Amino acid sequence: MPLNKLQEKVLLLYGEGLSHADIGRKIGLSELTVSLILNSAVDRLGVNNTVQAINHLLRSNRDLET
């Protein structure tokens, strides 16, 4: 199942090294909401962790560019 735009944005920011708190401040969400979004993205993609979710997202975006 594909990610929604908010899940993609949060994953990409997390992949840039931002903390849950930093992401929350940047896009106006609580730390808990950021954590829930990351967890839902992992579940939706059927991967084991956020690193795998970020890799999946980056590969998907790269495939769309070719």
C-alpha positions as CSV (number, residue, x, y, z in Angstrom):
1,M,0.0,0.0,0.0
2,P,1.5,3.4,-0.9
3,L,2.4,6.0,1.6
4,N,0.5,9.3,1.9
5,K,2.3,12.6,1.4
6,L,2.6,13.3,5.1
7,Q,4.2,9.9,5.7
8,E,6.6,10.5,2.9
9,K,7.5,13.9,4.2
10,V,8.1,12.7,7.7
11,L,10.2,9.7,6.5
12,L,12.4,11.9,4.3
13,L,13.0,14.4,7.2
14,Y,13.8,11.5,9.5
15,G,16.2,10.2,6.9
16,E,17.9,13.6,6.8
17,G,18.7,13.1,10.5
18,L,16.0,15.2,12.1
19,S,14.7,14.0,15.5
20,H,11.0,13.4,16.2
21,A,11.0,16.8,18.0
22,D,12.7,18.6,15.2
23,I,10.3,17.1,12.6
24,G,7.4,18.1,14.8
25,R,8.5,21.7,15.1
26,K,9.2,21.9,11.4
27,I,5.8,20.8,10.2
28,G,3.7,21.6,13.2
29,L,3.1,18.2,14.8
30,S,3.8,16.7,18.2
31,E,6.6,14.3,18.8
32,L,4.1,11.6,19.5
33,T,2.3,12.2,16.2
34,V,5.6,12.1,14.3
35,S,6.4,8.8,16.0
36,L,2.9,7.4,15.1
37,I,3.4,8.5,11.5
38,L,6.7,6.8,11.2
39,N,5.3,3.6,12.7
40,S,2.3,3.6,10.4
41,A,4.6,4.1,7.4
42,V,6.7,1.1,8.5
43,D,3.5,-1.0,8.9
44,R,2.0,0.2,5.6
45,L,5.2,-0.7,3.7
46,G,5.5,-4.1,5.4
47,V,9.1,-3.5,6.4
48,N,10.8,-4.0,9.8
49,N,12.0,-0.5,10.7
50,T,12.3,3.1,9.6
51,V,15.7,2.6,7.8
52,Q,14.0,0.0,5.6
53,A,11.0,2.3,5.1
54,I,13.3,5.2,4.0
55,N,15.2,2.9,1.6
56,H,12.0,1.7,0.1
57,L,10.7,5.3,-0.3
58,L,14.0,6.4,-1.9
59,R,14.0,3.4,-4.3
60,S,10.4,4.0,-5.3
61,N,11.1,7.7,-5.9
62,R,14.2,6.8,-8.0
63,D,12.1,4.4,-10.1
64,L,9.6,7.1,-10.8
65,E,12.3,9.4,-12.1
66,T,13.6,6.9,-14.7
